[in-house]
Each structure stands twice: as structure tokens, then as C-alpha cells.
Amino acid sequence: MKVNQATIARFEDGTAWPRRPEEVLMAYANELGMDVRLLWLHGFVLWIENEPVLDQKGQAEIQAALKRVAPPEGAE
């Protein structure tokens, strides 16, 4: 990926968003050997957990949806 280290550092510390975030996430997913959709999901979960912007009903709906996509116990 042709991005300078300062750009990556700003993305990782949350001070800037890359022009092509899908390319950054694809690079991370490739490096980690994981499906990029799971990386997006993990990022979304962290965002909801750390910066909840929904009311309690909305948060409950998100938690219910996440349970539907979570792997069964012991599958990881």
C-alpha cells in the first residue's frame, strides 16, 4: 500500500481518516490473515462499545444483531 507512515499513524491514533479507508483495511486484513468483513465488524463493535451514540433501545438492537453473527462458543 502506498501510504506514508505518518498517515497510518494518524489513522491508528484516531486523528485522521484515510482517503481510501477500504484499502487500509484490506492491507490490515491481509497482514492479519483475516476476512476484511470481520475486521470491519470488530471495528464497529469497538466503536459502539467505546463511543455509544445510540439510546438504550438502539444499543440493545445492535447487541442482538451482533449475537446473530458471533461464532458459536469454542469456534474461535
Backbone as JSON Lines, residues from 0, in Angstrom:
{"i":0,"aa":"M","n":[0.85,-1.17,0.0],"ca":[0.0,0.0,0.0],"c":[0.9,1.23,0.0]}
{"i":1,"aa":"K","n":[0.59,2.18,-0.85],"ca":[1.43,3.36,-0.99],"c":[0.88,4.5,-0.14]}
{"i":2,"aa":"V","n":[1.13,4.4,1.17],"ca":[0.72,5.42,2.12],"c":[1.9,5.65,3.05]}
{"i":3,"aa":"N","n":[2.18,6.91,3.38],"ca":[3.33,7.15,4.24],"c":[2.99,6.8,5.7]}
{"i":4,"aa":"Q","n":[4.04,6.58,6.48],"ca":[3.88,6.13,7.86],"c":[3.09,7.13,8.7]}
{"i":5,"aa":"A","n":[3.27,8.43,8.45],"ca":[2.53,9.44,9.22],"c":[1.03,9.3,9.02]}
{"i":6,"aa":"T","n":[0.61,8.99,7.8],"ca":[-0.82,8.79,7.51],"c":[-1.35,7.6,8.3]}
{"i":7,"aa":"I","n":[-0.6,6.5,8.3],"ca":[-1.01,5.31,9.05],"c":[-1.09,5.62,10.54]}
{"i":8,"aa":"A","n":[-0.1,6.33,11.05],"ca":[-0.08,6.68,12.48],"c":[-1.29,7.53,12.85]}
{"i":9,"aa":"R","n":[-1.64,8.51,12.01],"ca":[-2.82,9.34,12.3],"c":[-4.1,8.52,12.26]}
{"i":10,"aa":"F","n":[-4.19,7.57,11.34],"ca":[-5.36,6.69,11.27],"c":[-5.44,5.83,12.53]}
{"i":11,"aa":"E","n":[-4.31,5.26,12.93],"ca":[-4.3,4.35,14.09],"c":[-4.58,5.07,15.39]}
{"i":12,"aa":"D","n":[-4.17,6.34,15.51],"ca":[-4.46,7.04,16.77],"c":[-5.77,7.82,16.73]}
{"i":13,"aa":"G","n":[-6.48,7.71,15.6],"ca":[-7.82,8.29,15.5],"c":[-7.86,9.77,15.2]}
{"i":14,"aa":"T","n":[-6.75,10.37,14.75],"ca":[-6.76,11.8,14.47],"c":[-7.08,12.12,13.01]}
{"i":15,"aa":"A","n":[-7.07,11.12,12.14],"ca":[-7.38,11.35,10.73],"c":[-7.97,10.08,10.12]}
{"i":16,"aa":"W","n":[-8.7,10.27,9.06],"ca":[-9.3,9.15,8.33],"c":[-8.67,9.12,6.95]}
{"i":17,"aa":"P","n":[-8.24,7.95,6.47],"ca":[-7.59,7.9,5.16],"c":[-8.55,8.2,4.02]}
{"i":18,"aa":"R","n":[-8.01,8.65,2.91],"ca":[-8.84,8.94,1.73],"c":[-9.49,7.68,1.19]}
{"i":19,"aa":"R","n":[-8.78,6.57,1.29],"ca":[-9.31,5.29,0.81],"c":[-9.27,4.27,1.95]}
{"i":20,"aa":"P","n":[-10.2,4.39,2.92],"ca":[-10.15,3.51,4.08],"c":[-10.26,2.03,3.73]}
{"i":21,"aa":"E","n":[-10.95,1.72,2.64],"ca":[-11.09,0.32,2.26],"c":[-9.74,-0.29,1.92]}
{"i":22,"aa":"E","n":[-8.84,0.49,1.33],"ca":[-7.51,-0.01,1.01],"c":[-6.7,-0.26,2.29]}
{"i":23,"aa":"V","n":[-6.83,0.65,3.24],"ca":[-6.11,0.48,4.5],"c":[-6.6,-0.77,5.23]}
{"i":24,"aa":"L","n":[-7.92,-0.93,5.28],"ca":[-8.47,-2.1,5.98],"c":[-8.14,-3.39,5.24]}
{"i":25,"aa":"M","n":[-8.12,-3.35,3.92],"ca":[-7.72,-4.55,3.17],"c":[-6.27,-4.91,3.49]}
{"i":26,"aa":"A","n":[-5.41,-3.9,3.61],"ca":[-4.0,-4.17,3.93],"c":[-3.88,-4.76,5.32]}
{"i":27,"aa":"Y","n":[-4.61,-4.2,6.28],"ca":[-4.58,-4.76,7.64],"c":[-5.1,-6.2,7.64]}
{"i":28,"aa":"A","n":[-6.22,-6.43,6.96],"ca":[-6.81,-7.77,6.93],"c":[-5.84,-8.77,6.29]}
{"i":29,"aa":"N","n":[-5.2,-8.37,5.21],"ca":[-4.22,-9.26,4.56],"c":[-3.07,-9.56,5.51]}
{"i":30,"aa":"E","n":[-2.59,-8.53,6.2],"ca":[-1.47,-8.72,7.13],"c":[-1.86,-9.65,8.27]}
{"i":31,"aa":"L","n":[-3.11,-9.53,8.74],"ca":[-3.58,-10.36,9.85],"c":[-4.09,-11.73,9.4]}
{"i":32,"aa":"G","n":[-4.25,-11.9,8.08],"ca":[-4.75,-13.17,7.56],"c":[-6.21,-13.39,7.93]}
{"i":33,"aa":"M","n":[-7.0,-12.32,7.89],"ca":[-8.41,-12.45,8.24],"c":[-9.29,-11.81,7.17]}
{"i":34,"aa":"D","n":[-10.54,-12.19,7.18],"ca":[-11.53,-11.65,6.26],"c":[-11.75,-10.17,6.61]}
{"i":35,"aa":"V","n":[-11.69,-9.3,5.6],"ca":[-11.84,-7.87,5.86],"c":[-13.19,-7.54,6.47]}
{"i":36,"aa":"R","n":[-14.21,-8.34,6.18],"ca":[-15.54,-8.07,6.77],"c":[-15.5,-8.24,8.28]}
{"i":37,"aa":"L","n":[-14.73,-9.22,8.76],"ca":[-14.59,-9.39,10.21],"c":[-13.84,-8.23,10.84]}
{"i":38,"aa":"L","n":[-12.88,-7.7,10.11],"ca":[-12.15,-6.53,10.61],"c":[-13.1,-5.34,10.74]}
{"i":39,"aa":"W","n":[-13.93,-5.12,9.73],"ca":[-14.94,-4.05,9.82],"c":[-15.85,-4.29,11.0]}
{"i":40,"aa":"L","n":[-16.29,-5.53,11.2],"ca":[-17.19,-5.85,12.3],"c":[-16.53,-5.57,13.65]}
{"i":41,"aa":"H","n":[-15.28,-6.0,13.8],"ca":[-14.57,-5.74,15.05],"c":[-14.43,-4.24,15.3]}
{"i":42,"aa":"G","n":[-14.12,-3.49,14.26],"ca":[-14.02,-2.04,14.4],"c":[-15.35,-1.41,14.81]}
{"i":43,"aa":"F","n":[-16.42,-1.89,14.21],"ca":[-17.75,-1.39,14.55],"c":[-18.09,-1.67,16.0]}
{"i":44,"aa":"V","n":[-17.81,-2.9,16.45],"ca":[-18.09,-3.27,17.84],"c":[-17.3,-2.38,18.8]}
{"i":45,"aa":"L","n":[-16.01,-2.18,18.52],"ca":[-15.2,-1.32,19.38],"c":[-15.75,0.1,19.42]}
{"i":46,"aa":"W","n":[-16.19,0.58,18.28],"ca":[-16.75,1.93,18.22],"c":[-18.01,2.03,19.08]}
{"i":47,"aa":"I","n":[-18.9,1.08,18.95],"ca":[-20.14,1.08,19.73],"c":[-19.83,0.97,21.23]}
{"i":48,"aa":"E","n":[-18.89,0.11,21.59],"ca":[-18.55,-0.09,23.0],"c":[-17.9,1.15,23.61]}
{"i":49,"aa":"N","n":[-17.1,1.85,22.84],"ca":[-16.33,2.96,23.38],"c":[-16.95,4.33,23.18]}
{"i":50,"aa":"E","n":[-17.82,4.46,22.2],"ca":[-18.46,5.74,21.94],"c":[-19.94,5.51,21.62]}
{"i":51,"aa":"P","n":[-20.69,5.01,22.6],"ca":[-22.1,4.74,22.31],"c":[-22.85,6.03,21.98]}
{"i":52,"aa":"V","n":[-23.46,6.02,20.82],"ca":[-24.22,7.2,20.39],"c":[-25.7,6.86,20.26]}
{"i":53,"aa":"L","n":[-26.04,5.64,20.59],"ca":[-27.42,5.2,20.48],"c":[-28.1,5.22,21.85]}
{"i":54,"aa":"D","n":[-29.41,5.33,21.84],"ca":[-30.14,5.2,23.09],"c":[-30.12,3.73,23.51]}
{"i":55,"aa":"Q","n":[-30.68,3.41,24.66],"ca":[-30.62,2.04,25.17],"c":[-31.29,1.05,24.23]}
{"i":56,"aa":"K","n":[-32.4,1.44,23.63],"ca":[-33.09,0.53,22.7],"c":[-32.2,0.25,21.48]}
{"i":57,"aa":"G","n":[-31.58,1.28,20.94],"ca":[-30.69,1.1,19.8],"c":[-29.5,0.22,20.14]}
{"i":58,"aa":"Q","n":[-28.93,0.41,21.34],"ca":[-27.82,-0.42,21.77],"c":[-28.25,-1.88,21.91]}
{"i":59,"aa":"A","n":[-29.44,-2.11,22.44],"ca":[-29.95,-3.48,22.59],"c":[-30.13,-4.14,21.22]}
{"i":60,"aa":"E","n":[-30.61,-3.37,20.25],"ca":[-30.79,-3.91,18.9],"c":[-29.43,-4.27,18.28]}
{"i":61,"aa":"I","n":[-28.43,-3.44,18.48],"ca":[-27.09,-3.73,17.97],"c":[-26.54,-4.99,18.63]}
{"i":62,"aa":"Q","n":[-26.68,-5.1,19.96],"ca":[-26.19,-6.28,20.67],"c":[-26.88,-7.54,20.17]}
{"i":63,"aa":"A","n":[-28.17,-7.48,19.93],"ca":[-28.9,-8.64,19.41],"c":[-28.4,-9.02,18.02]}
{"i":64,"aa":"A","n":[-28.14,-8.03,17.18],"ca":[-27.63,-8.31,15.83],"c":[-26.24,-8.93,15.91]}
{"i":65,"aa":"L","n":[-25.4,-8.43,16.81],"ca":[-24.05,-8.98,16.94],"c":[-24.08,-10.43,17.4]}
{"i":66,"aa":"K","n":[-25.02,-10.77,18.25],"ca":[-25.13,-12.17,18.7],"c":[-25.48,-13.09,17.53]}
{"i":67,"aa":"R","n":[-26.2,-12.58,16.56],"ca":[-26.57,-13.39,15.4],"c":[-25.37,-13.67,14.52]}
{"i":68,"aa":"V","n":[-24.36,-12.79,14.52],"ca":[-23.19,-13.01,13.66],"c":[-22.0,-13.54,14.42]}
{"i":69,"aa":"A","n":[-22.08,-13.65,15.73],"ca":[-20.96,-14.15,16.54],"c":[-20.77,-15.65,16.3]}
{"i":70,"aa":"P","n":[-19.52,-16.1,16.3],"ca":[-19.27,-17.55,16.15],"c":[-19.76,-18.3,17.39]}
{"i":71,"aa":"P","n":[-20.15,-19.54,17.24],"ca":[-20.57,-20.34,18.38],"c":[-19.44,-20.47,19.41]}
{"i":72,"aa":"E","n":[-19.79,-20.71,20.66],"ca":[-18.8,-20.89,21.72],"c":[-17.76,-21.93,21.33]}
{"i":73,"aa":"G","n":[-16.49,-21.61,21.53],"ca":[-15.41,-22.54,21.26],"c":[-15.02,-22.65,19.79]}
{"i":74,"aa":"A","n":[-15.66,-21.85,18.91],"ca":[-15.36,-21.96,17.49],"c":[-14.15,-21.13,17.07]}
{"i":75,"aa":"E","n":[-13.67,-20.28,17.96],"ca":[-12.54,-19.42,17.58],"c":[-11.23,-20.14,17.69]}
